[in-house]
Amino acid sequence: MAQRSDSSSKAKADERDAAPERRRSLRTGLLQPARLVWFGGLSDCLICDLSPEGAGLRFPEGLPSGPEEGEAASLEIPGMGRLACRVAWRREDMLGLGFRDSPAEVFRVLGGLGSSYREVS
């Protein structure tokens, strides 16, 4: 039975990898220290990719037990500011966020992080 679930997990991973890109904007790769804060917890992380709509976070100490998919949180970037967000997905040591703030506010807070990151209207 264990082989069946391993095969099933691999098939799902292959489907994700082969799925067409659904993001509206290109993401900028970077490694920016940050902190994710949610009701009942906080965890240090690294922003590993960024767009006006969201970010991918990596957790070097391992993915925290919260927040869950769909849960509201805040992304704090030292010396830059804080953005409201919602958890879009979780897997292994990564978590994806969708920003809840306006694109103008996201640009105000994060605009200097990536050379290809620019304001959208």
Secondary structure, DSSP 8 states (H G I E B T S, - for coil): -HHHHHHHHHHHHHHHHHS----SS--EEEEEEEEEEETTEEEEEEEEEE-SSEEEEE-TT---S---TT-EEEEEETTTEEEEEEEEEEETTEEEEEE-S-HHHHHHHHTTS-TT-----
